[in-house]
Amino acid sequence: MAGRNFLFIPGPTNVPDRINRAIHLAQEDMRAPDLPAFTKPLYEDMKKAFKTQTGRVFIFPASGTGGWEAAISNTLSPGDKVLMSGFGHFSNLWIDMCQRWGLNVQALDVEWGEGVPAEKYAEILAADKKHEIKAVFATQNETATGVASDIAAVRKAMDACNHPALLFVDGVSSVASMDFRMDEWKVDLCVSGSQKGFMLPTGLGIVCASQKALEARKTAKLPRCFFDFDDQIKTNDLGFFPYTPPMNLLRGLRESLNMIFDEGLENVFARHHRYAEATRAAVKAWGLRLVAKEPKWYSDTVSAVYVPEGFNGTEVVRTAYRRYNLALSIGLAKVAGKIFRIGHLGDLNELQVLACLSGVEMAMRDIGITTVQPGSGVAAAQEFLRASAKPPVEEARKI
Ligand SMILES: *Cc1c(COP(=O)(O)O)cnc(C)c1O
């Protein structure tokens, strides 16, 4: 098909040309004497993406799921009690993983459309006088429902009763696109991956661990081998790896960080917020509803939209793909068929967002959702983007 494909799923995201060029290189010796000159600054700079000075970043040849496993297996012991909450496909998969690792999981079943129940966590933690809960888990951005959670509020709930549990955060679809503050929120383990905010192909499972988490690994008894932090530390400290590293992806990650720092991390967050707001303006103009119930749950990286009663969200996704070369995401599990999702993260600009919204509109009308007026969502998003565009018109029109 002529032209570029329109990839609007919440990961993998578009890989910018700059990163593709950085990845497209001859294979290199992973024991070359000058490799540490590349790897050491890379690991150091990764800390900035997590906003940490005291934490430590691990990069595995894996995906986000591997990152989950690394975080769990390095810091917990069989039978450890952990507090979790499920409100979508990904938070539920994390619960499933902890259960399969033989942890004693207390999982709160939260209505889809809401996020981590910080108040409920506060009650449970305050009642846990003997500190039996060893870890508290929070999914910062539930990609299946487009729901963002308040991690600072979770930390506050823990601090309010001086609870010593480790704080785990799933930041796979939020780190490097929505604000995340490892040190300020005293997060102990944050998991991410390469194919979302970092704009790379899939293949890296990334974990940022606090000093407290690194200390916990010394007594943690879950088995680990491939994901062992110790093996990484021993070799990474010298600028090398315990097994063959995915060098092309690491070179790509370097370029990704360069791009993110060139734009400025805060500007990256603001850009994501702006595109999310434009998308939400379109959803409103279509007369449709987001899965996220209230503004406080709105995600800046993905919007999950209910189709009207009697229609199938998966048909919208199929139609957009087959007729317009636009990839949207389907609803998963409980919301399968009821919704479609628009991923608006990574390497995107305003007109790409508008093109996507235009394709969504056409696909919805194609399958008979005639309550959606042609151009309505696009117009709402255009007006929002125009109002917030830079530079101001007076300056932009100067010859
Ligand atoms: C994508 C995603 C995952 C899973 O990551 P993989 O790279 O597919 O293993 C986990 N959690 C969230 C929130 C995600 O968006």
The ligand as an ORCA input file, in Angstrom:
! r2SCAN-3c Opt
* xyz 0 1
  C       2.466     -3.576     27.041
  C       2.266     -3.685     28.507
  C       2.754     -4.758     29.255
  C       3.382     -5.964     28.629
  O       4.568     -5.677     28.033
  P       5.152     -6.658     26.913
  O       6.276     -5.830     26.403
  O       4.075     -6.897     25.929
  O       5.604     -7.879     27.599
  C       2.598     -4.730     30.621
  N       1.975     -3.722     31.231
  C       1.465     -2.679     30.548
  C       0.781     -1.592     31.289
  C       1.589     -2.636     29.166
  O       1.079     -1.614     28.483
*
